[in-house]
Structure formats: structure tokens, C-alpha cells
Amino acid sequence: MNLATQWSLDPAVIFLNHGSFGACPTEVLRYQTALRQEMEREPVRFLSRELDDRLDVARGQLGAFLGADPDDLAFVTNATSGVNAVLRSRELAGGDEVLTTDHAYTACKNALEYAARRSGARVVIAPVPFPVASPDAVVDAVMARVTPRTRLALLDHVTSPTALILPIERLIAELGRRGIDTLVDGAHAPGMVPLNLDALGATYYSGNCHKWLCAPKGSAFLWVRRDRHADVRPLTISHGATARRPGRERFRLEFDWTGTSDPTAWLTVPKAIEYVAGLVPGGWPAIMARNHTLALDARRLLAETVGTALPCPDQMIGSLASVVLPDGPTTDIYWRNPDPLHPRLFQHWGIEVPIMSWPAPPRRLVRISAQLYNDPAQYVRLADALRKELGDEQAPVRGS
């Protein structure tokens, strides 16, 4: 089977950026369309009479995949929304400290800053080295910034710009021994690395289904430890705040209904898990292993091409990998105005791949993704493109 044909991605584009927004297989999208048609034929039946039970079924199947009791899961639209729900629900006091790293996803770091500013708490940033020699260096860097005032740590399971799998189990355990709650931004983890949320030990965990699980956009989850259910509220307070249904706690009632919306992305998650697993003999373990190997091979090729060292051990890579590039020609980079190498790769070579300005321009990274629709030849093409484009950047301007 040509796996790339199972997606509706533009065949004229070499798509090496699954990590940003994911990509949903055509068959899974067809299933969502059928659900939408069913909803529109009789919206009241679908949304008022049947939705709770349908969500329970979907949550049960997602919980089985995540190693999570479904009663601890709430559906949200994206991982950032889950992080925001927790941060908006937490009660912080003046002088409290909330901890994160300099690799944190900007959107979630912004939410952390907002929550701290409203309460008079302070955000403490732990600088994690990059390149990084080992998971030990990450643990040491984070724990060095813990103080008696630290109340909560926001930690990425897989960092977005630098594509590192952090030693999340060790961090959670070390922080827990000091009485510090952990909020894990697991946006990239489901479908990339094995998960057992019940055993992980976090206080809160938010993850996406639309990325590596390949479910439709708008599908994500928030896992909350059982003893904290009563403390966490959705971003939109609606009927669930006062609704009653025997056997259903407020945590479920509030998150399941925040007002009229399209729930079909959530209901399609089990289909995505089942369908993608069936594309490869061996299912999800084989998919994760295949994508991991492809990402490692590709990053070695690219690092050799651009002449930089591998920035972390293989064990800290999943299906996403970043390679350090030579410094760029400009620092005039901001929201929606990327490094000029990015549009050149797309316009001249037909390659969709992000150039990350990290930690700040002119320093930068190229971040590749490896998904079932990708193959080794695509990364060879990227290596050729980088060799040419970076060479042109360094060439002297005529007449100078």
C-alpha cells in the first residue's frame, strides 16, 4: 500500500511538518462527514439525547489508548485549551512561583504569564541547555530552579521548537516529592510515544489527538487526577455548572457541554486510532518505531549536510527532530513573519518544513516531522535544498 495516498495532502508539496497541525487521513475525514450529516438531519436528537452516551464511548476508547481511566478525561479542542483551563482554575497567591523551561511552547507560556500576573505570582524559567547531553541535564536544570515557593510546574512532554522528549516521568516524581503539582503539555505525545497516564503521576496532562493520532482538528483531551476534578473548570462556564444527572460528576457535565458546537472531531477519535493502526502490521507500536527511525535517519542526514552536531541523544527523539542551522541573515522575525529561509524552501523547492527562530533570531533550527506518508527521499530533497539555499545566503553580494 502506498501510505501517502491515504491522506489528501497536496502531492506537489513535500510535507515535512506534521508536527504543526497534523494531517487527517481521508477515510477518517469521511467518517467525520457522515457524523456531521447525521447531526444535521436531527440536531436535537444528536446533541441533546445521544451526545452524552456517544462521548462516553469515545472517551472510553481514547482512555484505553492513553492508559487512562476515562472518568479522568475531558474532551477539549486543543492542548493549549486544556492548559488554559487548568491555569485559569488554579488559585495562586502573591509570592507563589510557577516553574517552566525556556523550551516551553509560547502559547502555553503566555497563559502561564497571564495567570501569574493576575494573582501576583512569579514565573520562573529554567534554562535547559540545547544542545543537551542527556536527560540528566534536563532534570538538573529544572530542579535547580525549584524553591520553597514553587507551587506548579508547566512541562512539555515533547518540546515544540527543539523537539526533545523530556524525561517527564523523572521530573514529575522529583517535583512530586517536593509537593509541587505538575501540568504536562503533552501536545505531541499521543501517537508519538507510549502513554500510561494513570501511572505517569502528573497532576494534569493535556494532549492533542489531531497531531500524531491523526484525528480531525479540534480533538484534544485534558486528563485531571481524580482528587483535583472539583478544582478544574472549563474555559466556558455553561449549563454544566448547575446541571444534575445521577452518576455523573460536575467535571464531566461541565466539560462535555460548554454550549452549541460541533463535537464530531471528538467522536471521530476512536476511528482515527483504529484506522491508522490498521495501516501498518504491528499497529501503533510499529508506527511509533517506524517514524522514530525515519526521524533519526533524517536528522543525521541534515546535520551532516549543514555541518552542525546532533543536538541531543537518540533516546530524546520521537517522530520529531530539530537540527541547528547556521545563523540567519536577519533578526526581523516575528509572528507570521518567519525566517526568509522558510518561504524559499516552499516556493523554490516545494517543501513545507518549519524554520524555528530559537532561542532568538538570528539563531535558528529546522524541525522535521516523520509520519507514515513520509519517505527517505523527501529528506534527501530537503538536504539538497538546504545545501543550495544556505550556500546562497553566505555567498558575497555582487559588487561588494
N, C-alpha and C positions, 0 to 999 in steps of 0.2 A: 504494500500500500504506500502510495506517495502521501505522506502525512501532511504536507503543506496544502494539499487540495481539500483538507478537512476544515480549513479556515478560509474566510473570504478576503484575506489580505490582498492588496494590490500586487499582482505578480511582477510588476515592473519595479517594485521597491524591494530592496534587501532590508527586511525589517529586523533589526537587532536591538529593539527597545521594548521588549515585552514588559520590562520592569516598570515602566511609567504608568501605563493604563491597562495592561493586559491585552488579551485578544481572545474572543469567544468563538468556539467552533460553530460552523454554520448549522449543524444539526441541533446544537443546544439552543441557538437563537430561534430555530424553527419551533422548538418546544415552548419557548417563552412566548412566541407569537400566538401559538394555539391557546395558551393560558390567557393571554390578553383578549383574544376573541371570545373565549368562554366568559370572561369577566364582563365584557361589554354587552354580551347577549342578555345577561341578567345581573346587573351590578349589585343589587340589594342581596340577592341570594349569595353571590360570591363573597362580597365584603362583609355582610352583616351576619349571615347564617353559617357560612362554611369556612371563613378565613382562619378562625382560631384553630380549628382542627387541622387544617392544611399546614399552618405554621408549625404546629406541634410535630407533624410528620417530618417536615423539612428539618426542623431543629434536631429531631432525634437522629436523622441520618447524618447531619453535619456533626453532631456530638460524637457519633461513633467514629467518624474520620479523625476528629481532633483529640480523641481520648478525653472527652468532657461529658459530664452529666448534663443532659440537655436543659435541666431546670436551672442551670447556672449560665445559660446562653441567652443573649438578646440579639435580635437582628437590628443592624444599623445600616446606613447607606455607604459608609466607608470607614476605614480605620481611624481617620482623623476625627470623625464624628464621635466614635467611641471614646477616644482620648479626651475630647472636649466634654463629653457627658460626665466622665469621672472628675475632671478638674473643676467643672462648674458645680459639682456636688460636694466636693471636699470643703471642709471648714478649716481654713488656715488662720493663724493668728500673727500679729505683728512680731517680728523677730524669728518666726519659723523659717527654715531653709528647705528648699526643694532642689533636688540634685538632678543634673542630666550631663550629657557629654557634648563635646564640640562636634560630634558626628551626628547629632540629633537631627531628625527631619525638621526643616524650617517651620512648616505649618504647625507641628506639634510643639515645637519650642516657642512659637508665638503664643499658642494657647497657654503654655506654662507661664510665660511672662505676664500675660493678661491676668491669669488667676492670682499670681503672686502680687501683682501691683494692686489689685483690688483689696487685698487683705493685709498689705504691709509686710508680706513675706519676702524672702530674697531668693533669687535663682542663683545657684552655684553651678558653674560649668567645670566639669572635669576634663582637662585636655588629654585625649588619648593619642598616643603617637601614631603617625602614619608616614612612612611605612612602620609596621608594627611587627615585632619579632615573634610574639607568641600570645596566646590567650592570657597568660600570667600577667603580661604587661597591661592588659586592659583591666583586669581585676585590681592590680596595684594602683593604677591611675584613678579608678573610680573610688576605691576605698580611702585613698589619700585625702579626698575632699569631704569625707563624712565627718560631721561634728555632732556634739550632743543636741544641736538644734535641728538636725536633719529629720524631716518628717516623711518625705516621699521622694522616691527616685523614679524618674521617667527614663526608660532604657529602650533602645531599639534592639529587637531580636536580630534583624538584618539591617545594617545601616544603608541609607539610600544613596548618598553620594559616593561613599567609599566601598560599598558592597561587602562589608565584613559581617560574618556571623559572630556576634559577640558571645562570650561564654555565659549565657544568660542563666543557666542553672546555678552556676557558682556564684554569680552576682546576687541572685535572689536569695540564696542561702546565707551568704555573708551579710547582706543587708538585714535579712530577717533576724539573724542572731543579735543584731543591734536594735531591734524593734522598729525597723524602717519599712514602710509599705513600698511595694513595687508596682508600677504601672508600666506594662510592656507594650510598646508599639510594635506589634507583630505584623505590620502591613504586608511584608514579603514572605513571611514564613510558611503559611499554609500551602501545601503543594510543592514547596521547595525543600523543606526539611521535615523529618518526622516530628509529630507533636503528641504530647500526652499532657493536656492542660491540668487534669486532675492531680497529676503527680508533680507538675512543674514547681508549684509552691508560690506562684505570684499572687498578689492581691487582686490585680486586674490585668486583663490581657485583651487587646483589641487587634483584630486581624481582618484582612481583605479576602474575599472569595473571588473577586474579579481579576486578580492578578494571576498567580501560579495555579490556582484551581480552575481558571478559565471559565468561570461563571459570568453572567452578564454584569455590566457595570451597574452600580447601585446595590451590590450584595456584599455585606460585611457582617461582622459579629463583634459583640462585646461579651467577654466572659468575666464574671464577678464572683469572687469567693463567697461561699454561702453566707458567712457571717456578716458580709457587707451589703447584701441585697437591699436592705431597708435604707441604706445611706445614699444609694445611687439613683438618680432621676434622669430621664431623657432630656434632651435639649428643649423639646417642646412638651409642655405640660398640657394634657388634654383630658379626655373622659376617664382615662385610667386612674387619675388621681383620686376619684371618688367612686369608681365603678366597683361592683361586687359580683363575684362569681365563685361559688363554693369550690374549694380545691385549687384555686388559682390565686397566687400571691400578687401583691401590688407590683412588684418588679416585672412580672410577666404582663400584667394588664396594661401598665404604662408604656412599656417599650413596644408592645405589639400593636398599639393603636395610638398614634400621635396626630391623627387627622387623616383625611382622604388623601391617598397616594396610590402609586402602582406597586403592589407587593410582589409582582411576578418575578422580579430578579431574585428575591429570597426563595420563592417556591421552586425556582429552577436550579438551585444549588445542588440538590441530590442528583439531578440529571447530569450536570456537569461532572460531578465526582465519578459517577458510573460510566459515562460516555468516554471521558478522557482515559480512565483506567483501562478501558477496553481497546484502546488504540495500540497498546504495546503488550506483548506477552510478559507476564510478571506484574502488570498493573502499576500502581503508584510507586512501590519501591524501585522498580525497574526504570520508571520515568525519571525519578529523582536522581538515580545513579547515572543514567544516560546524559541528562542535562548537566550534571556536575562534571562529568568527564569532558564534555564538549566545552564547557566554560573554562576548565583548566587548560585544555589544549589551546584554546583561542587566546587566552591571556598570555601564555608563554610565547606564542607567535607574535603577538602585538608588542610585548615588552622587548623582544629581540629586535623587532622592526624599528621601534622608536629609540632604542638604546637606553632603557631605564630598567632598574631592578624590579623583580616581583615584590609588591609591597606587603605581602603577608604570607604565612604558610598556607599550603593547600587546604588544610583542615578548617580554615576560616572562610572558605569559599563555598557557596552553594551553586545556584544556577545564574548567578550574577557576579560580575567581576569588574573591577576598575584597574586601569593601568595609568601610571603617571606619564604625562606628556611634557615635552619642553614648554617653558613658559610661553604664553600667548603674546601677541603684539599689542594688546590694549587692555586697559583696566576699565574701559567704558562699557561695563556689562551690568545689567540689572534685569528686573522682572520683565519677561517677554523680549529681552534683547540679549540673546545668547552670544557666546564666543563666536566670532566670524567663521571659525572652522566648521561649526555645525551646519550652517546653510550651504557651505561649499560642498561638504560631503553629500548632502542631499541633492543639490542642484547639478553638480558635475558628475556624481557617481551613482546616484540613486540609492544612497544608503541612509537609512533612518537610524541614527545612533546618537545618544546624548553626549555632549562635551560639558563636563561639570566644572564650574569655576570653584575650586575648593583647595585650601580653605578660603581663599580670596583671590580674585584676579590680580596679576596675570597667571598665577598658578592654576593648573587645570588637570583634569582626568578625562579619559574616555571610558565610558561604562557600557559594557556589553551584556546582553542577556542571551541565554541559551534555552530555547523551547523546542518542542517536538518538530515544529515546522522549519527549524534552522538546520543548516548542514555546514561542514567544514569549509567548503568552497566559498561561502559567504564571508568568512573571516579572512580568508586569503585575499579576497577582493578589498576588504577594509584595510588590510595591511598595505596593499599596493596603493590605495588611495591616501593613506596617512603618509607613506613614504614620499609621494609626489607633493601633497599639499604642505607638509611640514618643510620639505625642501624649498618650496616656493616662498614660504614665509621667511626663510633665512637667506634667500638669495638677495644680493645687493640690488637696490633700485637703479635702473639705468640712468646714467648721468650724475650719479652721486660720487 
